[in-house]
Amino acid sequence: MLSERQKMILSAIVDDYIRSAEPVGSRSISKRGDVGYSAATIRNEMSDLEELGFLEQPHTSAGRIPSNKGYRYYVDHLLSPGSLSPMEKESIKTFFENKIQEVEGVVQHAATILSSLTNYTAIVLGPETYKTTLASLQLIPLNERSAVAIIVTNTGHVENRTVTIPDGVPVGEIEKFVNVMNAKLKGVPLYRLRSKMYTELVAELSKHVAGYEELLAVVESVLEGDESDRLYLGGATNMLTQPEFKDVDKVKTILDLFDQTETMLRMFAATPAGIQVKIGGENTLEAINHCSIITASYSIEGQPVGTIGILGPTRMDYRKVIAVLDLFTKDLTNSLSRWYR
């Protein structure tokens, strides 16, 4: 448990290091008007904070920098709510006023404005086409082991995929399954299909269709479809402006990751709703385990439908980024709700 003085000093060090990207010394902290302790007292506390793992000393006789543990404590316990300038708020307001007539435009250009507002890399996972509804579902057996799954939407779009027929499921059961699905789900928006399959159909399917669980999994795999066009990047080269990324090989590893769409989608798929902060090694992907990423979800009718992420160094301006994401996702949620009303 940190003392109030240690908390104040840690917060001051993190704030100074975010601004300067230079190790922070006790003298510079003592000169701050909001601290009120001598350099000697601060130096002793900094030594204790380093011993506790909240600070690191990159060079002998140099100042300290926050460790990942220090950033984590700062974000969880010391971070005060941030605010945006009137110009930044106006930029977001103008963005939605200009783009709201095109849902695609909102999502595609969101990454650009967010990278501009934060000076980091913005990653936006866009929603599916929420006005699209199911017209029909077909599962056409090709042989005992495979079938073609066909999903037709009200817009005439056809999604088809060869799937494996689950072991032990007779062709007759497949036909009954398809009949129930079409009777109950025709006209349902695609984004609601998964939830309705498991909340409204399970009871009926369990009475009439053997192996329905495996068949539901087959349909769900087809619904995933090709989501590569749902991922948008903004400010990918902003990494080059950060002193932490002077190492070309390190930057190249991150830029290579941006080209791995499936990997990026999996990373976002595991992100909980709301604003989340992952620091350093908390990121499971090796390419970004020396970065921080802040994500926020946006919703339609209370259901999270997409994610926005801001990627930068662990020396990220957490207060500013969280404030930007909070306002932007709220406005995006409100705008999409009006669009799909």
Secondary structure, DSSP 8 states (H G I E B T S, - for coil): ---HHHHHHHHHHHHHHHHH-S-B-HHHHHTSTTT---HHHHHHHHHHHHHTTSEE-SSTTS-BEE-HHHHHHIIIII-------HHHHHHHHHHHHHHTT-HHHHHHHHHHHHHHHHSSEEEEE----TT-BEEEEEEEESSSSEEEEEEEETTS-EEEEEEE--TT--HHHHHHHHHHHHHHHTT-BHHHHHHHHHHHSHHHHHHH-TTHHHHHHHHHHHHH---GGGEEEE-GGGGGGSGGG--HHHHHHHHHHHT-HHHHHHHHHT--SS-EEEEGGGSSSGGGTTEEEEEEEEEETTEEEEEEEEEEESS--HHHHHHHHHHHHHHHHHHHHHHT-
